[in-house]
Amino acid sequence: MLKLLFVSTPVGPLGTGVGGGVELSLFNIAQEMLRRGHTVQIVAPIGSKFPQLPIVEIPGNVQIIAQSQERNTPIMMPDNSLLANMWEYARQVQNEYDLIVNFAYDWLPLYLTPFFGVAIAHFISMGSLSEAMDEIVTKVASDFPGTIGFYTPSQAATFNLQQCPCLSSGIDLSLYQFCPEPENYLAWLGRIAPEKALEDAVEAAQIANTPLKIMGKMQDEDYWQQICQNYPDAPIEYLGFLSTTDMQQQLRQCKALLMTPRWVEAFGNVAIEALACGVPVISYQRGGPAEIVQDGKTGFLVEPDSVAGLVEAIANLSKIDRYTCRQSAETEYSVEALGDRFEQWFRDIINTPVAQV
Ligand code: UDP
C-alpha cells in the first residue's frame, strides 16, 4: 500500500472553485486512492472543504492565478506565502510518505524537487502560460524522467514535451444521472474568466434563441459585467457556483453543453461531467475537449472562435444520441479507470531510483 502526500493548489481553498477543474481531479484521485486502501494526506489552504477527506489546513496568503499573468511576468511570491508554507510542511513530514504529489501550477514546488529526499510527482493542470514555468517544467521533466504528468497530449504539446505521461481525467459516474429527454436549454459551465470566452456562448444562445444556463465560479466580475452590457437581451441565467449534485441536476436537463475555450484547455472536466449526464458537448476544436468529444457522435467540434459554427451545431443536436454520450463517459472516464492510471504513474515514480542531479 502506498503512503501519499497530496499538496493542493495555493490559489484558494479546496471546494471554492477558484482552482478550477484540478480541485475535482484532486478530490476524485484522493477518494479512489483511499478506496484502494492507500494512505492519503491532503495539504491544502485553510478553509478547504472536502467532505470525508483528511486535510491538513495551512494558513498564508494565496498565490495569484497564473492565467492572469503575462508570459514573461516574473514569478511572484506574497508575504507569508501559503505556497511556501504548504511546502515547508511537506518538507517536515516527507519521510512519512512514499511519494509527494504536487497539484499546484507553480514554479516553487518544481524548483524544490531536487531539494527533497522523497520523490515528487507533479501533476500539471494547465497548458503553457509562462516562460519561467515552461523552463522549470522542462528541466524537471529532463532531470526526473516520468515525474511530470499532464491531462492530455495536446496540453503536453504546449510545453513541447511529447514523452510525458498523460493521465486524462475521470469522475464518480454514480453522482451524475442520465437524462434521456432534455428541456429547451443550453448549458455553459466553468470559471467566469476571459480564457473561457463565455461571450461566444452567450452570442450563440442569442442567435439560436435558446436559453443558456451559466454555472461556475465568478472569477472576474468586470468581465462578467462587460458581457451583460454587450448582450443585454441574451436569454441567459447565472445560477452561481453549485455543488456537483446541484450542478448535475441543472446540467442533465440541457440540450447541450457549450465549451468555448480561447486557450488550449488542458482537459475540461466539465465535458465529461456533461457526457455522464447524456448531454452532448459542442466545443471549439482545440485542446482537451477536442480529444474528448467524438465529432458527430458525442457532440460537435467546431472551428475555434466561430460563433456561427456553434449555432450550426446547436441546430444539428437531434443527430446526437444521448445514450452514446453517457456510454463514452462510462467506458473512458470512470473514477476506477482514473485510479488505475494514477496508481500506475505513482508506482512507476516510486520504483525509479531517485536521480542524482
Ligand atoms: N464546477 C462546479 N460547479 C459549478 C460549475 C463548475 O463545481 O457550478 C466545476 C466543475 O465540476 C469542474 C470545474 O468547475 O470540475 C471546472 O473545471 P474545468 O476542468 O472544466 O476547467 P478549469 O477551471 O480547470 O479551466
Residues whose N, C-alpha, C, O or C-beta is under 5 A from the ligand:
A	BS01	UDP	G19 G20 G21 V22 L24 L189 G190 R191 M215 G216 G240 F241 L242 S243 T244 M247 G268 N269 V270
